[in-house]
Amino acid sequence: MKKVPQKTVMLLLLCLMTLNSLAQPGLDEMQQARQDLTGSFFSSIDASLVLAAIFGLIGAVRIYHNWQMGKQQITTDVAAWFYAALFMVLMGAFVRAIFGI
């Protein structure tokens, strides 16, 4: 069996690496999609803050109503509504980081 020279193997690997670097389809399309997302949607941070404020207001009204009706154990309700609002704030930042909006 004939031995292949090392220079030939290196030249072949160099050519294959060049072909691999040219085969990057979709980069322009991904940048266009990012521009479309930033142009057509308002900030996910703003949306999450609005939803968190709505959750906070609804939670405050429900907790106040339960407290006025004599329900003494409202700490679980307070924690649930607080963490729902906190989750929405963090989810907005998470979505913004993922999509780069």
Long-range contacts (C-beta under 8 A, 24 or more apart in sequence): 34-99, 34-100, 37-99, 37-101, 38-101, 41-101, 43-96, 43-101, 44-92, 44-95, 44-96, 44-99, 44-101, 45-92, 45-93, 45-96, 46-92, 47-92, 48-88, 48-89, 48-90, 48-91, 48-92, 48-93, 48-95, 49-88, 49-89, 49-92, 51-88, 52-85, 52-86, 52-88, 52-89, 53-85, 55-81, 55-84, 55-85, 55-88, 56-81, 56-82, 56-85, 59-84, 59-85
